[in-house]
Structure formats: structure tokens, C-alpha cells
Amino acid sequence: MTRWQFWIDRGGTFTDIVAFSPNGKLITRKLLSENPACYQDAALQGIREILQLPNPADLDPYIDNIKMGTTVGTNALLERKGEKLALVITKGFKDGLCIAYQNRPDIFTLNIQRPEQLYQTVIEIDERVSALGEIIKALNITEVEHQLKSLYNQGYRTLAI
């Protein structure tokens, strides 16, 4: 290996960074996730500190890969906080996530309690692509723009596709 690898967890308070150097050494850093007086982005700042590079600097020649996760995003999902979300899906699959696998711990239960969906609304896009990537029904861009503008006008700023 001739370049660095980084694993980063961006939390609400701290950003933790683990780096694996080209010579096999592990290096760690912990920075405040928000510190605008010192840096704009904790992950980039930590990488620059580990590599001992100035800000700004081209990081690409030094890095093989970066894996990044965020407990901020996970917590927002678990707590159901954040922007309202719309699901955009191929026409005919609107209830696909709701139906899911039909797993039932008790097969004879009459009152099935489904988990709450993460999205608040669904729009179906009238298009179709085969398993081989062939277009079966072409996307109507004008129609999709109209649907997305309607979502935007309703206050949606986040989509799952």
C-alpha cells in the first residue's frame, strides 16, 4: 500500500478519525465536530493534521480511500428528527417498502403492527427499466419535473429514490 486509508465517524459532539498509514501504522484523532473559529470541516481538518498538510491542500495524491459514517444521521433516523422525506419510486411499486417481506413473528396475529415508514409521501415515476438495463418505458422529464416541483411547493427538501 502506498497511500493512506481513513475511517471517520462524524458525531454530534466529536469527530473520530482512524488512519492507516502506508507503512502500516494506525493513527487516531478526535476533533470537535463544530469549531468554526478553527476549521470548517472536522473530517478534513483531521486528515490534514494526520498528513501534516496545510489548508488548503490537494489530498488526492495521499489517500487510497475514506470510509465515513455519521451517528448524527443514525440518531436523526432513530429519533425521527430532520426534514420531512418523500419517496420517489417506479410506478406500481408505491407500497413496496410497506409490504416488504411480509415477515410476521406470529403468523396468526390478526392485528398486524407495521413499523412506521421513514417517508411521509410517495410519488410514482412512470418509467420502467429491465433487469438488463434496457429502457422499457422512457422517463418523461417534463412530468417528473412537475411532480418534483409539487413536492418542493409542499415543503419537501429531502428525497429517497
Phi, psi and omega in degrees: 000133181246356180229166184280154171237142181231141173235125188229137172240115180266105179261177180292327181254312183237153171247122181256134182233131171241128180240142176244113186281163178300334179267011174090011181269137174266133179230140180237154174216149174228122179233155171298134180295327178238116177207066188299339178289335184250327181198158180271330184221119184296319181297312179296320178299315179297319177298314179299320179296315181296317180279351182057050179248150178287168176250124355279157176208150177281113183273340188307316182295343186261343192247130175276311178200159177229128174247127185226134175234169180217120174287341177298312179294318179298314180297320179299320178294312182296323182270357181058042178252162177114190182294149172290147192238136174248141176263129175249122188215158178300138180306134180100350182245019185306318183260015182301316180288328178290317179291316179051230184261358183060032176293131178225116178298326179238103187298338183262006178294129179272330181254086184282127178259104179276149177292151178293136179284152179282337182262154181262335180211164181229137167241139180259132179259124183278085178208166178204136177233138180285171177297339179267003178088007179280138180283117178268317175227120184290149177289132175265098186303317181299316179296317180295317177302318179298315180297316181291322176296323177297316176300315181300317180294338177273000177098005179281132178233001183227134180234146166248131184241000000 
